[in-house]
Amino acid sequence: MVRFKNRWLLLEFVDTSTANVSAAKGPPNTQSLDGSLIYNALRDSIVTNFGDTGWGAVGMSLTVKYFSPTTNLCIIRVARDHHRIAWGAVTLLASIHDVRVIPRVIHVSGTIKHAQLSAIAHNRELIARVRSKRKNAGKHSVTTHMMTISHEVLVRSRLCRI
């Protein structure tokens, strides 16, 4: 009996429309995303950037196991031998279903349990940052703080790409 070895990628999709906090008109665009839209965008990115050979290597094992529109976190499973192709396709992703996003790979693990623990740690860190800013800022709403944190992540990710 042969066991299939997988890699689990924990991703965060930073919505670029929340970067401008003063122009917030309602809920973020990522609320309309779901697992099938993310899967289709990943498939298109792999075919565009790595061709049919890349899709043939990754296609059978690629699945979107979890996506939360509230936190914009996503867990993707892919075969261990070809996880770098999926990681590259995620990095080259610019939009999902006409929603401009910046994907960020937070953690890569061998088990879904460690991906989940990393997601919980990431959310705790984010909540702690929001609480500390709220405590220091006074009576601003939590959504405003979440948008400013998204903006900070966006700025940091742009600085890392330079």
N, C-alpha and C positions, 0 to 999 in steps of 0.2 A: 504494500500500500504506500503510495507516494502522497506526501502532504504538499499542498500548494502554499508557497511562501509569498506573502503579500507585504506591501508597504502601505501605511495609512498616512495620508497627507491631511493635516489640519490647515485649512485656509481661512483667511479673512478677506472679504470683499469690501474694500473701502469705497463708498459711493462718492464720486467726485462732485455730485450736485450738492452735498452737504458741506463742501469746503467753504462756500460762501454763506456764512451764518446769517447775515442780514437779509438774504434773499430766500429764506426758508418759507415755502408756501404751504407746507403740509407735511404729510408723512414722506419719508425718503422713498426714492424710486425702487430701492432693493426690496421693498415690501411685496412687489409684484413677482419676484423671482421664485422659482421652485427648483427642485432637484432635476427635473427633466430638461428645463431650460439650461441649467448649468452643464448637464451632460452633453446636450446638443452643441453648446458653445465650445466645450472641450474637444468634442469630436471634430468640429470644423477647424479649430486651431491646430489640432494634430495633423489633419489632412493637409491643411494649407502650409504648415511649416515643416512637416516631416514626410509628407506624401503618403501613398498607400502602404509603403513598407512600414512606416511608423504606426499607422493605424492598425495594420495587420499584427504588429507586435503587441500593441497595447489594447486593442479593441475588445478582446475576449475577457480581459480581467478588469477593465475600467468600470467602476460603479460609483455613483454618488450615494453614500449611505446615510448622510445626515446633512440637512441645511436648516438653519434657523434664520428667518427673515428679521427677527428682532435683534439678534447679535451679529448677523451677517457672517456667522461661522459655518464652515462646511467641512465634512470629513469625506475623503475620497479614498477608495481602495484600488490598488493597482498591483500587478505582479512585481515581485522584487527585482527581477532581472531588467525590467523596462521602466522602473519608476522615474528615472531621469528624463525620459521622453515626456511623460505626463507632467513632470515638474516644469520642464521647458515650455510645454504648451500652456500651462497655467500662467507662467511668467509672461508669455507673449500675448496673453489675452487682454484686449482693450475694452471690449464691451460684451455684455450678455443681453441679448434681446433688446437692443437699442438703449440699454442702460450702461453708461460709461462707468467702469469700475477700475480700481487698481487692486489686483489680487496680491495677497501677501501670504507666503507660506510661513506659518508660525512654528509648525513642528512636523517632523517625519518620524514615524515609529513603526515597529514591527507588529504591534498588536493594537486592536481598536481600544482596548482598555487604557493604554498609555496616551492615545490620542484624546480620549475623553477626559483623562486627568489633566492633560495639558490645556484642554479647552476650559475646564473648570478653573484652573489656575489663572488663565488669561482673563476670564470674566471677573474673577475676584480682584485681580490687579486693576482692571478697568473700573470696577465699582468703587474700589478704594480711592482711585484717582479722582473720580467724580465726587465722592463724598468730601475729600479734602479740599477740592476746589470750591465746592458748595459751601463748606464751612468758612472758607476764607473770603468768598465772594459775597456772601450775604443771602439775599432772597431771590436769586435767579432760579429759573426753572431747571429741572434736571435735563430736559431735552436740549436746552441751550448749551449746557455743559457737555452733553454727549456730542453735540455738533462741533463744539470747539475742540474736543478731544479727537474727533474724526479729522478735523482740519489739521491738528498737530501731527497725526499719523500720516496724513497726506503730504504735509510739508517735509517730514522726516524721510518718507519714502522717495520723494523727489530729490532730496539732497543725497540720498544713498545712490541714486542712479547717475548722478553727475560725476 
